[in-house]
């Protein structure tokens, strides 16, 4: 199986102590991980301009094989997908 459906099926089959793992129950709220110098959290629409400035920069993707995104609507769709 491919994509999200395949991941859901895999998670249904994986067990932890004989119980099925349910990721939806574990992550009802997206976790925020913080350290002294870094905060990792869910990307939301309030981050649109900052995320666009990264994806719109050709230098950022020069060596990684990802195509830059030069349309803010594309980034908006990506954020809604997260």
C-alpha positions in Angstrom: 0.0 0.0 0.0 1.2 3.5 -0.7 0.9 6.8 1.0 -1.1 7.6 4.1 -3.4 4.7 3.7 -0.4 2.3 3.7 0.9 4.0 6.8 -2.4 3.6 8.6 -2.5 -0.1 7.8 1.1 -0.5 8.9 0.3 1.2 12.2 -2.7 -1.1 12.7 -0.5 -4.1 12.3 2.3 -2.8 14.6 2.0 -3.8 18.2 3.3 -2.5 21.4 3.0 -4.9 24.3 0.3 -6.8 22.5 -1.8 -3.7 21.8 -2.4 -2.0 18.5 -0.7 1.4 18.1 -3.1 4.2 17.3 -1.3 7.3 16.1 -4.4 9.4 16.0 -4.9 8.8 19.8 -1.2 9.5 20.6 -1.1 12.7 18.6 -4.5 14.4 19.1 -2.5 17.6 19.6 0.6 18.1 17.6 3.6 18.0 20.0 5.8 21.0 20.7 9.4 20.2 21.4 11.5 22.9 23.0 15.1 23.3 24.0 17.1 26.3 25.0 17.8 27.3 21.4 15.1 25.6 19.3 11.3 25.2 19.2 9.8 22.5 16.9 6.1 22.8 16.4 3.4 22.4 13.8 3.6 24.7 10.7 0.5 26.8 10.6 -0.9 29.5 8.3 0.6 32.2 10.6 4.0 30.9 9.3 3.0 31.3 5.6 5.3 34.3 4.8 8.3 32.8 6.7 7.9 29.4 5.0 7.4 31.0 1.6 10.7 33.0 2.0 12.5 29.7 2.5 10.9 27.8 -0.4 11.2 30.8 -2.7 15.0 31.0 -2.2 16.8 29.2 -5.0 20.0 29.0 -3.0 18.3 27.0 -0.2 17.6 24.2 -2.6 20.7 24.4 -4.8 22.2 21.1 -3.7 19.3 19.1 -2.2 17.3 18.2 -5.4 14.1 19.8 -4.3 12.5 22.3 -6.7 12.0 25.8 -5.1 8.4 27.0 -4.9 7.9 30.5 -6.3 4.1 30.8 -5.8 2.7 31.6 -2.3 -0.5 29.7 -3.1 1.6 26.5 -3.5 3.1 27.1 0.0 -0.3 27.7 1.4 -1.5 24.4 0.1 1.6 22.7 1.6 0.9 24.2 5.0 -2.7 23.1 4.9 -1.4 19.6 4.1 0.8 19.6 7.2 
